[in-house]
Amino acid sequence: MRFASGIVLALAIAIAPTVARAQEIGPGTPQEAPRPALTPPRLIESPPVELPEGAEPLPPEASVELLITIAADGSVGDAQIATPLREDVDALVLEAARGMRFEPATRDGQPIPARIRFRYRISVPEPAPPPAPVETPTPPAEETPTPEGETTPPPEGEDTEIVPPPEETPTFGARATVDRPEPGATTRITLTGAELSTVPGTFGEPLRVVASLPGVSRSPFGIGFYVVRGANFNNTGFMIDGFPVPILYHFGFGPAVIANDYVERLRFYPGNYPVAYGRFSGGLIAVDTTQPVPREIRAELSLDALRAAVVLAMPWDGGRGSVSLAFRRSYYELLLPLFIDGLSLQYTDYQLRAQYRFDRGFSASVFLFGSEDTLDQTGAIGGGATSAGSNTAITINFQRIIARFVWRIGEGSTVTLSGTVGRDGQFFGSANVGEARQRFELETFNTGLRLDIALNVAPWLGFNTGLDLAGSTTQVDVTAPAPSGLGEYPRPVFDPQLIRLTSTAARGTPGAYAEGVLRFDPVEVSLGVRMDVLRYGSVTTVAPDPRVVARWRVLPEWLLKAGSGLFTQPPIAVQTISTGGNPGLGPTRSWQNSVGTEIDLPFDIDVEVNGFYSHMFDLARFTSAVGTGPDGQPRREFFRADQEGRAYGLEVLIRRPVTEGFYAWVSYTLSRSERRRLEGWELFNQDQEHVLNLVASYYVDGWRFGGRFVLASGRPIEDIRGGVYDADANDYDPTFTGTTSRLPIYHQLDLRVDRDFNIDNVIRGTVFLEVLNVYYAENAEGLVYQYDYQRSVPLPGVPILGTLGIRAAYDP
């Protein structure tokens, strides 16, 4: 089946010196004359596009919006999907876009590169009677010349978008978009990998931009774990294609554990996430993967002062499918010893992906990926500590394979079946001077299966339902000092007796969800419920989590929204083992609430304000309490789920997307997170009352200049007035005053410069320089105490850290 590929739009240039605006222009619409020295690019050739036999019909007035980079010779240097229509159609349109030819934009008569927004409108012939002839682009030889200073009129009845002048448009852009959330989510911030590779402070990693968004507290030392809306680190889940992974970021300000090429989009839910997800009581970071189908073999190399990476991709079966491979390796272990004795850090990740698009709206993919991070420290690391000869080692690794099948069964309706198997490994080992090595090792084998059904029942009703099944087996291997028996005096620990403990913890957590979406313009209400069966240790329980989200479009530029729901998370496996844990430990629950507004202001400025309140129940804590075991005998519990917490605050995001080569946003979070103790409510040890992020970037003539500034409250610390000697331990124990103070205010400025290059439209890339903590702010991440707790010095944070790198892609 063929459909019109020639109804791709003519382009016009905004002449206003301020902000470019999108307009609807018809054949008779008068246009302002652009500046004589500048002429826009003009379409002269577009290859045909063919929809596969039996493919799902398209709705009327279907269109795909593209971001196209046009080289100075009129060829298409790069094309990206800005507003997708359907995966199979997007791939065909993207393939056609790469073969388009333009008359290039000119400045003072000289051809120049330009980046434009381009709407590809698709007309589908009627099945009966036979369709009228399809419009195609006029060949160059028959085209009427356009006088200088004029733009080509668009085809009758079509849209032309006014775009910024070429000298002000970016070749490599970056944008954080706050999209209208899908039903069931109060706030969703969607980040696309191609648009977020230039944000300063991220080393070109799109997924690390989460740290600059509202609701996220600053992480110490740049680790990839986040305190989101006052919840614990482990309460925020990391998902790749709908399945959890232990980490999403490498150690040491490292990149994400998968290459940027595989990141289709990142959805960040600071709270009130949809019922399709569960088993996390805080926020959620969900990554959807893809692999664009190249025209020919494509290779990309990234190299900087900290790491090297390579990506290879090739099409097969005429572009219906593709296979790709990626590998990345850091070389911190070669550099760090030059500055810090006894410290080694390294990470590795790899990906292999194959995908295929069948007829009748059916596609399939298989994604294999893995990651390993290792930190090894021998001796002291500053701060006045006297621990020469000590050793600490940490290793986190995992492997996954995910298979995914997608059926499109009608307009707006899909069925997705996906499954995964994988392995997680975690190791921690330490040894002090003259002591035997203690070690802690976890190995987990995971399985998962998802069935997600999205149905567009009627214009006023949508229905989403599915299954989310998961199971795991964890093997624990610990070598540690033998604990004292019940009723015994504590044993002296200056010469500890180490024993080895092994245990296995199995769990099954099948879940199901259903959600109805009622649309009564201008109000939309989403009512959903998720049911998880939690089976682990001696616990078998059912966790019902109802959730509701409402939106009211008061004005076209003004939206009000509110959401409330319950969220349940089972404890981590090591907390439920029979030796050293509590098999009867209950799950953690939270009640999340949020209200907010979204406002569209002039000059392409978007404002979003959200207030939130989260109450946390049954938080697990370490304890020495004695309980009754399954055999009726007393036993030490080690963990007890009886703590309560709460967090509340205000989030503000003011954003200007990429326009005229400039993008920026301001995010501010005012929050307070507390935990209930015997004496009442106390500050959570990771609470940060104020967090401010300023991000800006500007592109001009192949150069991009950007900066990010972070200002955050210091986290709370308990005040210590000295130490008391413990003869049994041959060490000093701290004496607390019962009061709390904060570390000094944290502030940091990051800068980044990019320079694009294009070699014969075959090799394209960018050279970049990025520096973190430019003015070398001496931020404290904690305090390091003298052996007797009489004196302390700040634990230094990240010093000035810079990298110079290059990204180059061979894509003929």
ZAMARGU-4260 file (C-alpha; in steps of 0.2 Angstrom, whole numbers, plus 5000, padded with zeros to 4 digits):
<rodrens>
0) 5000/5000/5000 | 5007/5017/4995 | 5002/5034/5003 | 5007/5051/4999 | 5025/5055/5004
5) 5026/5071/4994 | 5015/5081/5006 | 5030/5086/5016 | 5029/5104/5020 | 5038/5120/5013
10) 5047/5130/5026 | 5046/5148/5031 | 5058/5159/5041 | 5053/5170/5056 | 5059/5188/5053
15) 5054/5194/5071 | 5070/5197/5080 | 5063/5190/5096 | 5053/5173/5097 | 5049/5162/5083
20) 5030/5157/5082 | 5021/5142/5074 | 5007/5147/5062 | 4994/5140/5050 | 4997/5147/5033
25) 4986/5145/5018 | 4989/5149/5000 | 4981/5166/5001 | 4989/5171/5018 | 5000/5186/5017
30) 5017/5184/5023 | 5030/5196/5030 | 5045/5198/5020 | 5061/5190/5027 | 5077/5199/5028
35) 5085/5201/5011 | 5101/5194/5017 | 5094/5177/5023 | 5084/5164/5013 | 5077/5148/5020
40) 5080/5131/5014 | 5068/5124/5001 | 5062/5106/4998 | 5067/5100/4980 | 5067/5081/4982
45) 5058/5068/4993 | 5060/5049/4991 | 5043/5039/4991 | 5038/5030/5006 | 5028/5014/5006
50) 5017/5007/5020 | 5019/4988/5021 | 5006/4977/5015 | 4992/4974/5028 | 4998/4988/5040
55) 4986/4996/5051 | 4977/5011/5043 | 4982/5028/5048 | 4969/5041/5055 | 4965/5056/5045
60) 4977/5071/5045 | 4991/5060/5052 | 5008/5068/5053 | 5025/5066/5060 | 5035/5081/5066
65) 5054/5080/5063 | 5069/5089/5068 | 5080/5090/5052 | 5098/5096/5051 | 5101/5102/5033
70) 5120/5104/5028 | 5126/5118/5017 | 5125/5107/5002 | 5107/5104/5004 | 5108/5086/5010
75) 5100/5080/5027 | 5114/5078/5040 | 5103/5072/5054 | 5084/5068/5056 | 5075/5065/5073
80) 5057/5062/5077 | 5051/5076/5088 | 5032/5071/5088 | 5030/5053/5084 | 5014/5045/5076
85) 5017/5026/5076 | 5033/5016/5078 | 5032/5008/5060 | 5027/5024/5052 | 5040/5034/5061
90) 5053/5023/5055 | 5048/5025/5037 | 5046/5044/5038 | 5063/5045/5046 | 5071/5034/5032
95) 5063/5046/5019 | 5068/5061/5028 | 5087/5056/5027 | 5085/5055/5008 | 5077/5072/5006
100) 5086/5086/4996 | 5084/5104/4999 | 5090/5120/4992 | 5101/5126/5007 | 5098/5141/5017
105) 5109/5156/5013 | 5116/5171/5022 | 5122/5185/5011 | 5121/5173/4997 | 5132/5160/5005
110) 5125/5142/5008 | 5124/5139/5027 | 5118/5124/5038 | 5101/5125/5046 | 5091/5115/5058
115) 5072/5116/5056 | 5056/5109/5063 | 5047/5099/5049 | 5030/5092/5049 | 5027/5077/5037
120) 5009/5076/5034 | 5002/5060/5027 | 4987/5057/5016 | 4980/5040/5015 | 4971/5036/4999
125) 4953/5030/5001 | 4950/5011/4998 | 4935/5015/4987 | 4933/5023/4975 | 4950/5023/4968
130) 4961/5036/4976 | 4965/5052/4966 | 4983/5055/4960 | 4995/5057/4975 | 5004/5074/4976
135) 5022/5072/4975 | 5036/5086/4976 | 5039/5095/4960 | 5055/5090/4952 | 5069/5103/4952
140) 5068/5105/4933 | 5050/5110/4934 | 5050/5121/4949 | 5047/5139/4947 | 5061/5149/4954
145) 5058/5158/4970 | 5063/5177/4969 | 5076/5182/4982 | 5068/5187/4998 | 5053/5176/4996
150) 5048/5159/5003 | 5040/5145/4994 | 5021/5144/4997 | 5015/5129/5005 | 5004/5116/4996
155) 4985/5120/4997 | 4978/5116/5014 | 4994/5111/5022 | 5003/5118/5037 | 5019/5127/5037
160) 5028/5130/5053 | 5038/5146/5056 | 5056/5141/5062 | 5070/5151/5069 | 5083/5159/5057
165) 5096/5146/5052 | 5110/5156/5061 | 5101/5154/5077 | 5095/5136/5076 | 5105/5122/5084
170) 5113/5107/5075 | 5115/5098/5092 | 5101/5103/5103 | 5096/5099/5121 | 5079/5100/5129
175) 5070/5094/5145 | 5051/5093/5141 | 5037/5092/5153 | 5024/5082/5143 | 5006/5080/5148
180) 5007/5065/5159 | 4998/5049/5153 | 4983/5045/5163 | 4987/5039/5181 | 5002/5050/5183
185) 5001/5067/5191 | 5018/5073/5186 | 5029/5065/5173 | 5045/5073/5166 | 5050/5065/5150
190) 5068/5067/5144 | 5073/5062/5126 | 5091/5056/5124 | 5095/5065/5108 | 5089/5082/5116
195) 5099/5080/5132 | 5117/5077/5128 | 5123/5094/5131 | 5117/5099/5148 | 5132/5104/5159
200) 5137/5094/5174 | 5131/5078/5166 | 5146/5073/5155 | 5135/5072/5140 | 5123/5059/5148
205) 5105/5062/5146 | 5099/5051/5160 | 5109/5061/5173 | 5098/5077/5170 | 5086/5069/5183
210) 5098/5077/5196 | 5093/5094/5190 | 5074/5092/5191 | 5061/5097/5204 | 5059/5085/5219
215) 5076/5078/5218 | 5089/5081/5232 | 5107/5082/5228 | 5116/5066/5229 | 5133/5066/5239
220) 5148/5063/5228 | 5138/5062/5212 | 5132/5044/5216 | 5117/5039/5205 | 5105/5036/5219
225) 5092/5049/5223 | 5082/5055/5237 | 5065/5059/5229 | 5052/5069/5239 | 5060/5064/5255
230) 5060/5045/5253 | 5075/5034/5256 | 5087/5030/5242 | 5081/5013/5239 | 5062/5018/5238
235) 5065/5026/5221 | 5065/5013/5207 | 5075/5011/5191 | 5066/5003/5177 | 5072/4998/5159
240) 5058/4993/5147 | 5047/4990/5162 | 5059/4979/5173 | 5069/4984/5188 | 5088/4986/5188
245) 5099/4988/5203 | 5108/5004/5197 | 5105/5016/5182 | 5121/5025/5183 | 5139/5021/5185
250) 5150/5026/5200 | 5160/5042/5200 | 5149/5054/5190 | 5148/5040/5178 | 5136/5038/5163
255) 5120/5028/5162 | 5123/5009/5162 | 5116/5009/5143 | 5123/5019/5129 | 5113/5035/5124
260) 5109/5027/5107 | 5097/5015/5115 | 5088/5028/5126 | 5072/5032/5117 | 5065/5042/5132
265) 5066/5044/5151 | 5051/5046/5161 | 5053/5053/5178 | 5039/5052/5191 | 5044/5060/5207
270) 5028/5053/5215 | 5010/5046/5211 | 5017/5035/5196 | 5004/5025/5186 | 4997/5009/5192
275) 5006/4999/5178 | 5021/5001/5189 | 5023/4995/5207 | 5034/4988/5222 | 5042/5005/5225
280) 5035/5017/5238 | 5044/5033/5232 | 5047/5039/5215 | 5051/5030/5198 | 5063/5033/5184
285) 5058/5023/5169 | 5069/5021/5153 | 5061/5015/5137 | 5074/5009/5124 | 5075/5008/5105
290) 5087/5007/5091 | 5085/5018/5076 | 5086/5009/5060 | 5102/5015/5050 | 5102/5016/5031
295) 5119/5007/5031 | 5131/5001/5043 | 5133/5015/5056 | 5148/5017/5069 | 5150/5029/5083
300) 5165/5032/5094 | 5166/5042/5110 | 5182/5046/5118 | 5186/5058/5133 | 5198/5059/5147
305) 5188/5047/5158 | 5181/5033/5147 | 5179/5026/5129 | 5164/5019/5120 | 5159/5012/5103
310) 5142/5008/5095 | 5140/4998/5079 | 5123/4996/5070 | 5117/4989/5054 | 5100/4986/5045
315) 5094/4970/5038 | 5079/4964/5027 | 5078/4980/5019 | 5077/4990/5034 | 5063/4981/5043
320) 5076/4975/5056 | 5092/4981/5064 | 5105/4974/5075 | 5117/4984/5086 | 5131/4982/5098
325) 5139/4994/5111 | 5153/4993/5123 | 5160/5006/5136 | 5175/5005/5147 | 5182/5018/5159
330) 5200/5021/5164 | 5199/5029/5181 | 5210/5016/5188 | 5224/5023/5177 | 5221/5041/5182
335) 5215/5041/5200 | 5231/5034/5208 | 5240/5049/5200 | 5230/5060/5212 | 5224/5049/5226
340) 5235/5035/5233 | 5227/5018/5235 | 5210/5022/5226 | 5205/5012/5210 | 5188/5014/5201
345) 5182/5007/5185 | 5166/5002/5176 | 5161/4993/5161 | 5145/4990/5151 | 5139/4982/5135
350) 5123/4980/5125 | 5117/4969/5111 | 5100/4973/5103 | 5091/4965/5088 | 5073/4971/5083
355) 5062/4968/5068 | 5046/4976/5062 | 5033/4963/5055 | 5018/4967/5045 | 5001/4971/5053
360) 5007/4982/5066 | 5018/4969/5074 | 5036/4972/5080 | 5048/4962/5091 | 5065/4966/5100
365) 5078/4957/5110 | 5089/4967/5121 | 5104/4960/5131 | 5114/4971/5142 | 5126/4971/5157
370) 5136/4982/5168 | 5150/4981/5182 | 5156/4994/5194 | 5171/4991/5205 | 5178/5003/5219
375) 5194/4997/5228 | 5202/5008/5241 | 5218/5004/5251 | 5224/5016/5264 | 5218/5034/5269
380) 5208/5046/5258 | 5211/5063/5265 | 5201/5070/5280 | 5215/5067/5292 | 5210/5049/5294
385) 5224/5037/5300 | 5220/5020/5292 | 5235/5016/5282 | 5234/4998/5277 | 5215/4996/5278
390) 5206/4991/5263 | 5188/4993/5256 | 5181/4985/5240 | 5164/4987/5232 | 5157/4978/5217
395) 5140/4980/5209 | 5136/4970/5193 | 5121/4964/5184 | 5115/4956/5167 | 5098/4956/5159
400) 5090/4950/5143 | 5073/4957/5139 | 5062/4951/5125 | 5047/4962/5119 | 5033/4960/5107
405) 5021/4974/5102 | 5004/4972/5093 | 4994/4987/5087 | 4976/4982/5087 | 4968/4998/5082
410) 4970/5017/5083 | 4977/5021/5101 | 4976/5003/5106 | 4991/4991/5109 | 4995/4975/5117
415) 5013/4972/5124 | 5021/4956/5130 | 5038/4956/5137 | 5049/4945/5148 | 5066/4946/5156
420) 5079/4935/5165 | 5094/4941/5174 | 5107/4941/5187 | 5112/4954/5200 | 5129/4953/5210
425) 5134/4964/5225 | 5150/4963/5235 | 5157/4972/5249 | 5173/4968/5258 | 5183/4978/5271
430) 5198/4974/5282 | 5206/4986/5295 | 5225/4985/5300 | 5229/4968/5307 | 5212/4961/5305
435) 5205/4947/5295 | 5194/4953/5280 | 5175/4954/5282 | 5165/4952/5267 | 5147/4953/5261
440) 5141/4945/5245 | 5124/4944/5237 | 5119/4935/5221 | 5101/4937/5214 | 5093/4928/5200
445) 5078/4937/5193 | 5063/4933/5181 | 5049/4944/5176 | 5034/4944/5164 | 5023/4958/5159
450) 5007/4959/5149 | 5001/4977/5146 | 4985/4981/5136 | 4980/4999/5132 | 4962/5001/5124
455) 4955/5017/5117 | 4937/5011/5120 | 4928/5028/5115 | 4933/5046/5114 | 4927/5048/5132
460) 4934/5032/5139 | 4951/5023/5139 | 4955/5007/5148 | 4972/5000/5153 | 4975/4984/5161
465) 4989/4971/5163 | 4999/4958/5173 | 5016/4961/5181 | 5024/4945/5187 | 5041/4944/5196
470) 5051/4932/5205 | 5069/4931/5212 | 5081/4920/5222 | 5095/4928/5232 | 5110/4919/5239
475) 5119/4928/5254 | 5137/4924/5259 | 5143/4934/5274 | 5160/4933/5283 | 5158/4944/5299
480) 5162/4944/5318 | 5151/4931/5327 | 5137/4940/5336 | 5134/4938/5355 | 5121/4925/5360
485) 5105/4930/5368 | 5108/4935/5386 | 5127/4935/5384 | 5138/4950/5388 | 5145/4958/5373
490) 5161/4949/5367 | 5177/4960/5366 | 5179/4965/5348 | 5198/4970/5348 | 5201/4952/5342
495) 5185/4946/5334 | 5180/4929/5329 | 5175/4929/5311 | 5161/4916/5306 | 5154/4913/5289
500) 5135/4913/5286 | 5126/4908/5270 | 5107/4909/5267 | 5095/4909/5253 | 5079/4920/5251
505) 5066/4917/5238 | 5051/4928/5234 | 5037/4929/5222 | 5028/4945/5218 | 5014/4943/5205
510) 5004/4958/5202 | 4989/4965/5191 | 4982/4982/5188 | 4967/4990/5180 | 4963/5008/5176
515) 4949/5018/5168 | 4951/5035/5160 | 4936/5046/5160 | 4937/5061/5148 | 4923/5074/5150
520) 4931/5090/5142 | 4938/5100/5151 | 4940/5087/5165 | 4949/5070/5164 | 4949/5058/5179
525) 4959/5042/5180 | 4953/5029/5192 | 4965/5014/5195 | 4970/5000/5207 | 4985/4989/5208
530) 4985/4972/5217 | 5002/4964/5222 | 5004/4947/5231 | 5020/4948/5241 | 5027/4931/5246
535) 5044/4930/5254 | 5051/4923/5271 | 5036/4919/5282 | 5026/4933/5274 | 5011/4931/5262
540) 5001/4946/5260 | 4990/4955/5247 | 4994/4974/5244 | 4979/4983/5236 | 4985/5001/5230
545) 4971/5012/5224 | 4976/5028/5214 | 4966/5042/5207 | 4972/5057/5196 | 4961/5072/5191
550) 4965/5086/5178 | 4954/5101/5174 | 4959/5112/5159 | 4952/5129/5166 | 4959/5138/5151
555) 4969/5132/5136 | 4985/5139/5144 | 4980/5134/5162 | 4978/5116/5169 | 4974/5111/5187
560) 4978/5094/5193 | 4978/5083/5209 | 4982/5065/5213 | 4982/5053/5228 | 4986/5035/5230
565) 4994/5020/5240 | 5011/5012/5236 | 5019/4997/5243 | 5037/4990/5243 | 5043/4973/5249
570) 5059/4974/5260 | 5076/4970/5251 | 5081/4952/5251 | 5095/4953/5264 | 5083/4960/5277
575) 5072/4944/5276 | 5085/4930/5277 | 5083/4918/5292 | 5101/4921/5298 | 5104/4939/5301
580) 5087/4945/5295 | 5069/4944/5299 | 5058/4933/5288 | 5043/4941/5295 | 5047/4958/5290
585) 5032/4967/5283 | 5032/4978/5267 | 5034/4997/5267 | 5019/5008/5262 | 5017/5026/5258
590) 5002/5037/5255 | 5006/5050/5241 | 4997/5066/5238 | 5000/5080/5226 | 4991/5095/5219
595) 4998/5107/5205 | 4996/5118/5191 | 5003/5120/5173 | 5004/5137/5165 | 5009/5141/5147
600) 5016/5159/5146 | 5021/5170/5132 | 5038/5168/5124 | 5038/5149/5125 | 5039/5148/5144
605) 5031/5134/5153 | 5028/5135/5172 | 5024/5120/5183 | 5021/5121/5202 | 5017/5106/5212
610) 5014/5104/5231 | 5016/5086/5239 | 5013/5077/5255 | 5019/5059/5257 | 5016/5049/5273
615) 5027/5033/5275 | 5022/5018/5285 | 5031/5003/5291 | 5049/5008/5287 | 5062/4995/5291
620) 5075/4999/5303 | 5089/4989/5311 | 5086/4983/5329 | 5093/4972/5343 | 5075/4968/5349
625) 5071/4950/5353 | 5055/4942/5346 | 5047/4925/5344 | 5052/4914/5330 | 5041/4901/5320
630) 5046/4888/5332 | 5040/4898/5347 | 5058/4901/5353 | 5065/4918/5356 | 5076/4925/5342
635) 5084/4942/5338 | 5075/4951/5324 | 5089/4962/5317 | 5076/4972/5307 | 5058/4978/5312
640) 5046/4987/5301 | 5038/5000/5313 | 5045/5017/5309 | 5035/5031/5302 | 5040/5045/5291
645) 5033/5060/5282 | 5038/5072/5268 | 5030/5088/5261 | 5035/5102/5250 | 5034/5113/5235
650) 5041/5110/5218 | 5043/5124/5204 | 5049/5121/5186 | 5051/5136/5174 | 5057/5130/5157
655) 5060/5137/5140 | 5063/5124/5127 | 5075/5125/5112 | 5070/5141/5103 | 5082/5151/5093
660) 5096/5140/5098 | 5093/5143/5117 | 5086/5133/5131 | 5085/5135/5149 | 5076/5130/5165
665) 5075/5134/5183 | 5070/5121/5196 | 5067/5124/5214 | 5062/5112/5228 | 5057/5117/5245
670) 5054/5102/5256 | 5055/5094/5273 | 5057/5075/5277 | 5055/5068/5294 | 5055/5052/5304
675) 5046/5048/5320 | 5057/5043/5335 | 5052/5040/5353 | 5055/5059/5356 | 5044/5064/5342
680) 5048/5070/5324 | 5066/5072/5318 | 5074/5077/5302 | 5078/5063/5290 | 5097/5062/5288
685) 5096/5066/5270 | 5084/5080/5271 | 5088/5096/5261 | 5077/5110/5264 | 5081/5120/5248
690) 5088/5114/5231 | 5090/5126/5217 | 5096/5122/5199 | 5099/5134/5185 | 5102/5127/5168
695) 5105/5137/5152 | 5113/5133/5135 | 5115/5143/5119 | 5120/5137/5101 | 5127/5149/5088
700) 5137/5145/5072 | 5141/5127/5076 | 5146/5131/5094 | 5136/5128/5110 | 5139/5136/5127
705) 5131/5130/5143 | 5131/5131/5161 | 5123/5124/5177 | 5123/5131/5194 | 5117/5121/5210
710) 5113/5128/5227 | 5107/5116/5240 | 5105/5116/5259 | 5117/5105/5269 | 5111/5088/5275
715) 5108/5086/5294 | 5121/5079/5305 | 5120/5074/5324 | 5131/5085/5335 | 5145/5076/5344
720) 5154/5083/5360 | 5167/5070/5362 | 5170/5051/5364 | 5171/5038/5378 | 5183/5024/5378
725) 5176/5006/5376 | 5189/4994/5383 | 5179/4979/5375 | 5181/4986/5358 | 5198/4995/5361
730) 5190/5010/5353 | 5181/5026/5357 | 5162/5028/5356 | 5154/5045/5351 | 5144/5055/5364
735) 5130/5064/5356 | 5122/5080/5362 | 5105/5077/5356 | 5105/5091/5344 | 5106/5092/5326
740) 5115/5105/5314 | 5117/5105/5295 | 5132/5105/5284 | 5137/5121/5276 | 5127/5126/5260
745) 5132/5117/5244 | 5136/5127/5229 | 5143/5122/5212 | 5145/5129/5194 | 5148/5118/5179
750) 5152/5124/5162 | 5152/5115/5145 | 5157/5120/5127 | 5153/5110/5111 | 5159/5112/5094
755) 5150/5102/5080 | 5159/5096/5064 | 5154/5087/5048 | 5166/5079/5036 | 5158/5076/5019
760) 5141/5072/5027 | 5149/5055/5031 | 5157/5058/5048 | 5148/5069/5060 | 5151/5073/5078
765) 5156/5086/5091 | 5171/5090/5101 | 5167/5096/5119 | 5175/5102/5135 | 5166/5101/5151
770) 5172/5106/5169 | 5163/5102/5185 | 5165/5114/5200 | 5173/5127/5190 | 5178/5139/5204
775) 5183/5124/5215 | 5170/5126/5229 | 5176/5117/5244 | 5160/5108/5248 | 5158/5097/5263
780) 5149/5080/5261 | 5152/5076/5280 | 5164/5077/5294 | 5179/5066/5298 | 5182/5064/5317
785) 5198/5061/5326 | 5200/5044/5334 | 5193/5051/5351 | 5180/5062/5343 | 5188/5078/5350
790) 5191/5086/5334 | 5184/5085/5316 | 5187/5091/5299 | 5176/5092/5283 | 5175/5077/5272
795) 5179/5085/5255 | 5167/5084/5241 | 5171/5083/5222 | 5185/5094/5218 | 5186/5103/5201
800) 5184/5089/5188 | 5185/5092/5169 | 5185/5081/5153 | 5189/5085/5135 | 5181/5073/5123
805) 5175/5069/5105 | 5160/5060/5098 | 5160/5055/5080 | 5148/5045/5070 | 5151/5036/5053
810) 5134/5037/5045 | 5135/5037/5026
</rodrens>
